[in-house]
Amino acid sequence: MNLAGRLQGVYFSPQPTFKALAEKPKWMDALVVVLLFIAVAAYLTAPFASQDSLKAMKDNPKLEEKMGKERYDKMIQTMEAGGTTGALVRAAAFGPLLFLIGLFISALVLLFMGRLVSTEGAFIPIVAVLVHANFVDKILGGIVRTSLVLARQSVFQTTTSLALLAPKIEFTSTAYIVLSQIDFFQLWMFGLVGYGLAAVFKIPVKKGMVLSYSFWLLKALVNIGLAFFWRSFLV
């Protein structure tokens, strides 16, 4: 199956597509496409992310106290001087790099989890499943999120998650942090991953879905913990 066929299959016939990927894991061409979308989205939204971060950190006595005045002032000056072409390129490079790290760590964790229910399966087919499932989150979801950021000219509180139902709450609030993890495109993506894991580990689809959404819950809890840690420096 060529790349165009796999792209179409992810959206319109996911179960046979992921079964084929489990049997013959093609993923390098799909990874290049996903990384390009991530890089472009990061490049386009980087100025607004820097602008939002500066607003959150500027005139923040608690952060200044933790960092020390000299380090704090230097950081603010660096952020105010941001927005150069070099900074945008670094942002575009950092997004794909972060995705790659997360991709391979996720595949390892899923392989370990899969070993609890099956003796079948291998690392590369899981990578292929994750890469193609990200056609939903990083391509379609990325287009939607980037469009929203460009329209609002802000990254903070621009989301495709349940946090949309509470637009007035602060992005640093516990409610926002939790609701932001329940993202429509992520939930869709992990449904696709469930089909793929069922094929990779040769287990029923129901078990594949349980495995996939268990990993999603674990990932969400880690993200919530990191968000609370980051919030501790701001409020």
C-alpha positions in Angstrom: 0.0 0.0 0.0 1.5 3.4 -1.0 1.5 6.5 1.2 -1.6 8.0 -0.4 -3.5 4.7 0.2 -2.4 4.6 3.8 -3.4 8.2 4.3 -6.8 7.6 3.0 -7.1 4.3 4.8 -6.4 5.9 8.2 -9.4 8.1 7.9 -11.9 5.8 5.9 -10.9 2.2 6.5 -8.7 2.1 9.6 -9.0 -1.5 10.8 -7.7 -3.1 7.5 -5.1 -0.4 7.1 -3.6 -0.9 10.5 -3.8 -4.7 10.1 -1.7 -4.3 6.9 0.7 -2.0 8.8 1.2 -4.6 11.5 2.0 -7.2 8.9 4.2 -5.0 6.7 5.3 -1.9 8.7 6.0 0.9 6.3 6.5 4.2 8.2 9.5 6.2 7.1 7.7 8.1 4.4 4.7 8.7 6.7 7.1 9.9 9.4 8.6 12.5 7.0 5.1 13.9 6.2 4.1 14.1 9.9 7.4 15.8 10.9 6.9 18.4 8.1 3.5 19.2 9.3 4.8 19.5 12.9 7.6 21.8 11.8 5.4 24.1 9.7 2.9 24.3 12.6 5.6 25.1 15.1 7.1 27.8 12.8 3.8 29.5 12.2 2.7 29.5 15.9 6.1 30.2 17.5 5.7 34.0 17.6 2.4 33.7 19.4 3.8 31.1 21.8 6.7 33.4 22.6 4.3 36.3 23.1 2.1 34.3 25.4 5.1 33.0 27.5 6.4 36.5 27.9 3.1 37.8 29.2 2.9 34.9 31.7 6.5 35.4 32.9 6.9 39.2 32.8 6.3 41.1 36.1 6.1 37.8 38.0 7.6 38.4 41.5 7.3 34.7 42.4 9.3 33.6 39.3 11.8 36.4 39.9 12.4 35.3 43.5 12.9 31.7 42.4 15.3 32.5 39.6 17.1 35.5 41.1 16.8 39.0 39.7 19.9 38.8 37.4 18.8 35.5 35.8 15.2 36.6 35.6 16.0 40.0 33.9 18.3 38.2 31.4 15.6 35.7 30.6 13.0 38.4 30.0 15.4 40.4 27.8 16.1 37.3 25.7 12.4 36.6 25.3 11.7 40.3 24.4 14.4 40.0 21.7 12.8 36.8 20.3 10.9 36.5 17.1 14.0 36.4 14.8 14.2 34.0 11.9 16.7 32.0 13.9 14.4 31.6 16.8 11.5 30.5 14.5 13.8 28.0 12.8 14.8 26.6 16.2 11.1 26.3 17.2 10.4 24.5 14.0 13.3 22.1 14.7 12.4 21.5 18.3 8.8 20.4 17.6 9.8 17.4 15.3 12.7 16.5 17.7 10.3 16.4 20.7 7.8 14.3 18.6 10.5 11.8 17.7 11.6 11.3 21.3 8.0 10.9 22.4 7.3 8.5 19.5 10.0 6.0 20.4 9.4 6.2 24.2 5.7 5.6 23.5 6.5 2.6 21.4 8.7 1.1 24.1 6.0 1.6 26.8 3.3 0.1 24.5 5.6 -2.8 23.8 6.0 -3.4 27.5 2.3 -3.1 28.1 1.5 -5.4 25.2 3.9 -8.1 26.6 1.5 -8.3 29.6 -1.3 -9.7 27.4 0.5 -11.3 24.5 3.8 -12.9 23.4 3.4 -11.5 19.9 4.3 -8.1 18.5 7.5 -6.1 18.0 8.8 -2.5 18.3 8.8 -1.5 14.6 5.2 -2.4 13.9 4.2 -0.3 16.9 6.2 2.6 15.6 4.4 2.3 12.3 1.0 2.2 14.0 1.8 5.4 16.1 3.2 7.3 13.1 0.1 6.6 11.0 -2.3 7.3 13.8 -0.7 10.7 14.1 -2.1 11.5 10.6 -5.2 12.4 12.7 -3.6 14.3 15.5 -0.6 16.0 13.9 -2.0 16.6 10.4 -5.8 17.1 10.7 -5.6 18.2 14.3 -2.5 20.3 13.6 -4.2 22.1 10.8 -7.2 22.9 13.0 -5.1 24.1 16.0 -2.8 26.1 13.9 -5.7 27.9 12.1 -7.2 28.7 15.5 -3.9 30.1 16.8 -3.4 32.3 13.7 -7.0 33.5 14.0 -6.8 34.3 17.8 -3.1 35.2 17.6 -2.6 33.3 20.9 -1.5 29.8 21.8 -2.6 29.7 25.4 -6.2 28.5 25.7 -6.4 27.7 22.0 -7.4 24.1 22.2 -9.4 21.3 20.6 -10.1 19.7 23.9 -13.0 19.8 26.4 -11.4 23.0 27.8 -13.4 24.6 24.9 -16.5 24.2 27.1 -15.0 26.5 29.7 -13.4 29.4 27.7 -13.3 31.8 30.7 -11.2 29.7 33.0 -7.5 30.5 33.3 -5.1 28.2 31.5 -3.2 27.7 34.8 -6.3 26.5 36.6 -6.6 22.8 37.6 -9.9 22.5 35.6 -8.2 23.8 32.4 -5.2 21.6 32.9 -7.3 18.5 33.3 -9.9 19.3 30.6 -7.1 20.1 28.1 -6.0 16.5 28.2 -9.3 15.3 26.8 -8.6 16.3 23.2 -10.9 15.3 20.4 -8.1 14.5 18.0 -6.2 12.6 20.6 -9.2 10.4 21.5 -9.7 9.7 17.8 -6.0 8.9 17.3 -5.9 6.4 20.2 -8.9 4.6 18.8 -6.9 4.0 15.7 -3.9 3.0 17.8 -6.2 0.4 19.4 -6.9 -1.2 16.0 -3.2 -1.2 15.3 -2.2 -2.8 18.7 -4.9 -5.5 18.3 -3.2 -6.4 14.9 0.4 -6.1 16.2 -0.2 -8.2 19.4 -2.8 -10.5 17.7 -5.4 -9.8 20.4 -9.1 -9.0 20.1 -9.9 -5.4 19.1 -11.5 -4.8 22.5 -8.3 -5.6 24.3 -6.4 -3.5 21.8 -8.6 -0.5 22.7 -8.2 -1.1 26.4 -4.4 -1.2 25.9 -4.5 2.0 23.8 -6.7 4.1 26.1 -4.8 2.9 29.2 -1.7 4.3 27.6 -3.6 7.5 26.8 -4.7 7.8 30.4 -1.1 7.3 31.6 0.1 9.9 29.1 -2.5 12.3 30.3 -1.6 11.9 33.9 2.1 12.5 33.1 1.1 15.7 31.1 -1.0 16.9 34.0 1.9 16.4 36.4 4.2 18.3 34.2 1.6 21.1 33.8 1.3 21.4 37.6 5.1 21.5 37.9 5.3 24.3 35.3 2.4 26.2 37.0 4.3 26.2 40.3 6.8 28.6 38.7 4.1 31.0 37.6 1.5 31.2 40.4 
